Amino acid sequence: MALQSLDIAKRSATTTEPPQARKTPQVAKLIDVSQCIGCKACQVACMQWNDLRDEVGNCAGTYDNPRDLTDQSWTVMRYAEVETDRGLEWLIRKDGCMHCEDPGCLKACPSPGAIVKYSNGIVDFHQENCIGCGYCVTGCPFNVPRISKKDSKAYKCTLCSDRVAVGLEPACVKVCPTGCISFGSKEDMQERADERVAELKERGFTNAGLYDPAGVGGTHVMYVLHHADKPGLYSGLPADPAISPTVSLWKGVTKPLAMAGIAAAALGGLFHYVMKGPNDVSKEIEAEVDKELEGEK
Amino acid sequence: MIRDPSDLQRYTASERANHWVVGICFILLGLSGLALFHPALFPLTYLFGGGTWTRILHPFIGVVMMLFFVVMFFRFQHLNRMTDTDWQWVRRAREMVNGDDHNMPIQGKYNGGQKLLFWFLALAMVVLFASGIVIWRAYFSAYFGIGTIRLAALLHAGFATLMIIAIIVHVYAAIWVRGTIRAMLYGTVTRAWAKQHHRAWYRQMTGK
């Protein structure tokens, strides 16, 4: 279901260049964690727009519900009570796909066109090409993709690529009552974040900052954090996410090396046969054995 | 069916059948695995009914292969113990590959190269089976941490590659040494073949 109004900049399991004559501005969603009140309107809007209905879960003693991302919950609020030098703080983070500029899921995916990155930066799963292997889960540095138990396809936030393609903002942005989530060009969002970070610093959050991790080439979902020096406080947001070296090795040099090794073995065999000839039984031994058999008779 | 009463029985019918089950599984696993390993080979999934079917079938074929390999392992492991002569053979293997086997030490049922291949395949099967379980998303991946899964994916690809290369060598050796393939087809080899390539086994079988 490639969106014709969005060009594809990167395509899983595809080694040739994608079409890239048209240029689209890079988009980003900015989540200002310091303004989030944890109302979950974004979760509801996500369910409504994407026609998702998760199972009604259980209360586990926190506000987290559902407790984790699922194939039916592409965004969840994570509530962390942490002690900082400012006392007890309630840090609420809207979790979901970060839309990495260098997506680990796309790198790991073996099925051509199951994962694409549009030219505007949105990373999208195309379930009709998904084979359900779960390699995207293996590749993701943020633990985001979820495999459905029902259809074995991978699902995650699409950044409402269908809405963005026709000039609308993502559903969660539309519905956020505090203006904590905004959407626009990545440049504009970075500027907005800078302003907000300056405000927070003025108010005493000296470590406030923008979360746009360079290890994955930057992300198209960014956070303004009051404690940008300790992203881990926000329910385990990774401090320096990057595609794991194991995944890079697996999906990088191993592939050409393996192909070369297999080809060398096969061609080596052929040329050995052609150049050295087969290993036949020698005439001498055949004669010896014939004599032995004569003797038996 | 007996072709020549003087031929030597190298494999029983059941050993041959066992080997072919493992061989067929290997071919299916190789094709489906390579399809999911390199984008250029993804079209191989059409042989299995598409990408999703390839993903579903591959691990089950792996389980069948492992079961039959274990049986084969216990059938042949006592014949594959490395001896000093075997190591001598391995050290001289280059001469033989270059076309001169006059200085090769006398070999029993299996030569040093065959034995090393046997042990390497056993190791590869263990690694591939274990790592395959870890990356079997539908049933088992949930029980393992992400670091383990990533390592398993890498090991699975690496050992599969080495195993494919090893099997290419295995099959080529059988083609190169004429008169060998029939041992796996109908179980017998000629006496001359045995005397040429596995003289100690020849003596054991014929008393000569």
Interface residues (C-beta under 8 A of the other chain):
Chain A: A13 T14 T15 P110 S111 P112 N129 I131 G132 C133 G134 Y135 V137 T138 N143 I147 S152 S244 T246 V247 L249 W250 T254 K255 L257 A258 M259 G261 I262 A265 A266 G269 H272 Y273 K276 G277 P278 N279 D280 V281 S282 I285 E286 E288 V289 E292 L293
Chain B: S6 A35 L36 F37 H38 P39 A40 F42 T45 G50 G51 T52 T54 R55 I56 V97 N98 G99 D101 I135 R137 A138 S141 I146 G147 I149 R150 L151 A153 L154 A157 G158 T161 I164 I165 I168 V169 Y172 I175 W176 V177 R178 G179 T190 R191 A192 W193 K195 Q196 T206 K208
